[in-house]
Amino acid sequence: MAAPRPQQLLLLLLVLVSLLAARRAEAWGKEGHIMTCKIAEKYLSEDAAAAVRELLPAAAGGELSTMCPWADEVRFRYHWASPLHYANTPGLCSFNSTRDCHDSNGVQGMCVIGAINNYTDQLLTYKDSTKSSYNLTESLMFLAHFVGDVHQPLHVAFEEDEGGNTINVHWYKAKANLHHVWDVSIVDTVMKNLYNKDLDTMVEALHRNMTNGWSDDISQWKNCTNTQTTCANDYAVESVGLACKYAYKDVEEDITLGDDYYFSRYPVVEKRLAQGGIRLALILNRIFDKKKVDTIPLYAQ
């Protein structure tokens, strides 16, 4: 049999790199991202909602939530964006932007926190034709997706296991890895067990929790240690803390994760989806509605 040609080897290498990047880039799963954005849509001010509708592509039908999985769907076309979905720490339960926010080549800012801040800055040029040379439609869709990503605890996690991607487990009887459990399996199980597999029913339940169970917490969700528009650094600090406290805790290779893990972790997942939605709305309100820059968006539409 003839030896592979150099061009064939190069193509194979590119395919393998793309597959590895795709595995590391996926987050929450389609349903989780849609839920985060459906929550955000409920808390947009009128001005912010109008700006979002203007920037969305026609295919969105005026709904931000339809485009929130977009950044995962284009990951094969935008290979450069792969490191923007997550941040790695060197096995530590803390996040430091200087130490942890870079790509594999050491380029600073190439992580989910840098991406949130970058696309926020781009969107701040909206309506300013002298400054904006960006594709603000893509900026909006990237921002909405990455705010969801940073709230998934294993998207700010340990470099050595790729945020749980290399930790093989069983979710009940199904083979999975720990990252997939947090991206997809817990959300799917919650929807099946509690919400009759209906995404909108789950979104409404999360919304009710904001006015009941989380009502004492929600006003604190906007707080951060700086005056930036996004507070993305603080969201990352929260996520790696939750990764250590809940995602990684008591997990080892080939373990079966069942009821004990599920019932103690799904409330964390639900709260992170809600926080992501509220904070996305807050960021968009700060960008597009200067009158409400310091208000938490508790006026659901």
Backbone hydrogen bonds, N-H to C=O, Kabsch-Sander energy under -0.5 kcal/mol:
donor,donor_aa,acceptor,acceptor_aa,energy
9,L,5,R,-2.3
10,L,6,P,-2.4
11,L,7,Q,-2.2
12,L,8,Q,-2.5
13,L,9,L,-2.4
14,L,10,L,-2.4
15,V,11,L,-2.2
16,L,12,L,-2.4
17,V,13,L,-2.5
18,S,14,L,-2.2
19,L,15,V,-2.4
20,L,16,L,-2.3
21,A,17,V,-2.5
22,A,18,S,-2.5
23,R,19,L,-2.2
24,R,20,L,-1.9
25,A,21,A,-1.7
26,E,22,A,-1.5
29,G,27,A,-5.2
32,G,28,W,-0.5
33,H,29,G,-1.9
34,I,30,K,-2.3
35,M,31,E,-2.5
36,T,32,G,-2.3
37,C,33,H,-2.0
38,K,34,I,-2.4
39,I,35,M,-2.3
40,A,36,T,-2.0
41,E,37,C,-2.4
42,K,38,K,-1.0
42,K,39,I,-0.7
43,Y,39,I,-0.6
43,Y,40,A,-1.6
44,L,41,E,-0.9
49,A,45,S,-2.8
50,A,46,E,-2.2
51,A,47,D,-2.1
52,V,48,A,-2.5
53,R,49,A,-2.4
54,E,50,A,-2.0
55,L,51,A,-1.8
56,L,52,V,-1.9
60,A,57,P,-1.9
61,G,58,A,-1.7
63,E,60,A,-1.5
64,L,62,G,-0.6
66,T,63,E,-0.9
67,M,64,L,-1.8
68,C,64,L,-0.5
68,C,65,S,-0.8
70,W,67,M,-1.5
72,D,69,P,-1.4
73,E,69,P,-1.5
74,V,70,W,-1.5
75,R,72,D,-1.2
77,R,74,V,-0.8
78,Y,74,V,-2.8
79,H,77,R,-0.7
81,A,78,Y,-1.7
82,S,79,H,-1.8
84,L,81,A,-1.7
85,H,82,S,-1.5
86,Y,83,P,-0.9
87,A,155,H,-2.3
88,N,100,D,-0.8
89,T,157,A,-2.6
91,G,89,T,-2.2
100,D,96,N,-3.2
101,C,97,S,-2.3
102,H,100,D,-1.3
103,D,107,V,-1.2
106,G,103,D,-2.0
108,Q,106,G,-0.6
109,G,101,C,-2.4
110,M,107,V,-1.3
111,C,109,G,-1.8
112,V,86,Y,-1.5
115,A,111,C,-2.5
116,I,112,V,-2.1
117,N,113,I,-2.1
118,N,114,G,-2.5
119,Y,115,A,-2.8
120,T,116,I,-1.7
121,D,117,N,-2.2
122,Q,118,N,-2.1
123,L,119,Y,-2.1
124,L,120,T,-1.5
125,T,122,Q,-1.7
126,Y,123,L,-1.9
128,D,125,T,-2.4
129,S,127,K,-0.7
131,K,128,D,-1.7
132,S,128,D,-2.4
133,S,131,K,-0.8
136,L,134,Y,-1.3
139,S,135,N,-2.1
140,L,136,L,-2.3
141,M,137,T,-1.9
142,F,138,E,-2.9
143,L,139,S,-2.5
144,A,140,L,-2.5
145,H,141,M,-1.7
146,F,142,F,-2.9
147,V,143,L,-2.2
148,G,144,A,-1.1
149,D,145,H,-2.2
150,V,146,F,-2.5
151,H,147,V,-0.7
151,H,148,G,-0.9
152,Q,149,D,-1.9
155,H,152,Q,-2.7
156,V,153,P,-1.5
157,A,87,A,-1.3
159,E,89,T,-2.6
161,D,158,F,-0.6
162,E,159,E,-1.3
163,G,158,F,-2.5
165,N,161,D,-0.7
165,N,162,E,-1.1
166,T,161,D,-1.9
167,I,164,G,-1.1
168,N,166,T,-0.9
169,V,176,A,-2.5
170,H,255,I,-2.5
171,W,174,A,-3.0
172,Y,170,H,-0.9
172,Y,257,L,-2.5
173,K,171,W,-0.6
174,A,171,W,-2.0
176,A,169,V,-2.5
178,L,164,G,-0.8
178,L,167,I,-2.2
179,H,164,G,-1.3
181,V,177,N,-2.0
182,W,178,L,-1.6
183,D,179,H,-2.4
184,V,180,H,-3.1
185,S,180,H,-1.7
186,I,181,V,-2.6
188,D,184,V,-3.0
189,T,185,S,-2.4
190,V,186,I,-2.5
191,M,187,V,-2.6
192,K,188,D,-2.1
193,N,189,T,-2.9
194,L,190,V,-2.8
195,Y,190,V,-0.8
195,Y,191,M,-1.0
197,K,191,M,-3.3
198,D,195,Y,-2.1
199,L,197,K,-0.6
202,M,198,D,-1.6
203,V,199,L,-2.3
204,E,200,D,-2.3
205,A,201,T,-1.8
206,L,202,M,-2.4
207,H,203,V,-2.3
208,R,204,E,-2.2
209,N,205,A,-1.9
210,M,206,L,-1.2
211,T,207,H,-0.8
211,T,208,R,-0.8
212,N,208,R,-0.8
214,W,209,N,-3.9
215,S,212,N,-1.3
217,D,214,W,-1.2
218,I,214,W,-2.3
220,Q,217,D,-2.1
221,W,217,D,-0.6
221,W,218,I,-1.1
223,N,220,Q,-1.4
234,D,231,C,-0.8
235,Y,231,C,-1.5
236,A,232,A,-2.0
237,V,233,N,-2.0
238,E,234,D,-2.2
239,S,235,Y,-2.2
240,V,236,A,-2.4
241,G,237,V,-1.6
242,L,238,E,-2.2
243,A,239,S,-2.6
244,C,240,V,-1.9
245,K,241,G,-2.3
246,Y,242,L,-2.8
247,A,242,L,-1.4
248,Y,243,A,-3.3
251,V,248,Y,-2.1
254,D,168,N,-3.7
255,I,252,E,-1.9
257,L,170,H,-3.5
257,L,255,I,-0.6
258,G,256,T,-0.6
262,Y,258,G,-2.9
263,F,259,D,-3.0
264,S,260,D,-1.1
265,R,261,Y,-1.2
265,R,262,Y,-0.6
266,Y,262,Y,-2.7
268,V,265,R,-0.9
269,V,265,R,-1.8
270,E,266,Y,-2.6
271,K,267,P,-2.1
272,R,268,V,-2.2
273,L,269,V,-2.2
274,A,270,E,-2.1
275,Q,271,K,-2.9
276,G,272,R,-2.5
277,G,273,L,-1.9
278,I,274,A,-2.6
279,R,275,Q,-2.8
280,L,276,G,-2.1
281,A,277,G,-2.2
282,L,278,I,-2.3
283,I,279,R,-2.5
284,L,280,L,-2.6
285,N,281,A,-2.7
286,R,282,L,-2.2
287,I,283,I,-2.0
288,F,284,L,-2.8
289,D,285,N,-2.1
292,K,289,D,-1.7
293,V,290,K,-1.2
295,T,292,K,-1.6
298,L,296,I,-1.8
300,A,298,L,-1.0
301,Q,42,K,-2.9
